[in-house]
Amino acid sequence: MATWTFAPLAGDINHVISAKLGASTSAKLTDKDIGKPLKLLAAGRYGLCSDGDNIDGFLVGVDPETVDGYAFGSVQIGGRVYAQLEGVATFGDFVEAGTTAAYNTAETSGYGQVSFHAQMAASTVAGVLTLTKSKKWRIISGAVTDDAIVLLEKH
């Protein structure tokens, strides 16, 4: 009998935006950074997340041209995306950025690093989970074990 599982959706392209990329005009993102988690640094500009950061999106592509001296490319800010899990988690757990390779350094697995965010799971007010918009990526499929490739969905 065939097994069915969640997968990225064709409509995920609707969640891809164009933006300037990098912490500065000298710290530019490249094709080697594709798949890494990003955070919004300034109006219209995303850079690599540090370990423990909220995730605003994932790098999809980098253009050969620059804008205002910054790299320019595509960022997926919603939908579904694959990532590599650091540590262990449970299905439905929200994640934060894990240990990310330096600018212009490819991840060994080819996927950005994420980890379970225990504080987010515990942060409730009157029994209601309180999240900022950027802390809404959660695990919906995968092995949920250390170094496993998991499918995330933004909620």
Secondary structure as GFF3:
##gff-version 3
##sequence-region A 1 155
A	DSSP	three_ten_helix	10	15	.	.	.	ID=ss1
A	DSSP	beta_strand	16	21	.	.	.	ID=ss2
A	DSSP	three_ten_helix	31	33	.	.	.	ID=ss3
A	DSSP	beta_strand	37	42	.	.	.	ID=ss4
A	DSSP	beta_strand	45	48	.	.	.	ID=ss5
A	DSSP	beta_strand	57	67	.	.	.	ID=ss6
A	DSSP	beta_strand	70	76	.	.	.	ID=ss7
A	DSSP	beta_strand	80	86	.	.	.	ID=ss8
A	DSSP	beta_strand	95	97	.	.	.	ID=ss9
A	DSSP	beta_strand	113	116	.	.	.	ID=ss10
A	DSSP	alpha_helix	118	122	.	.	.	ID=ss11
A	DSSP	beta_strand	124	125	.	.	.	ID=ss12
A	DSSP	beta_strand	128	129	.	.	.	ID=ss13
A	DSSP	beta_strand	137	142	.	.	.	ID=ss14
A	DSSP	beta_strand	149	154	.	.	.	ID=ss15
###
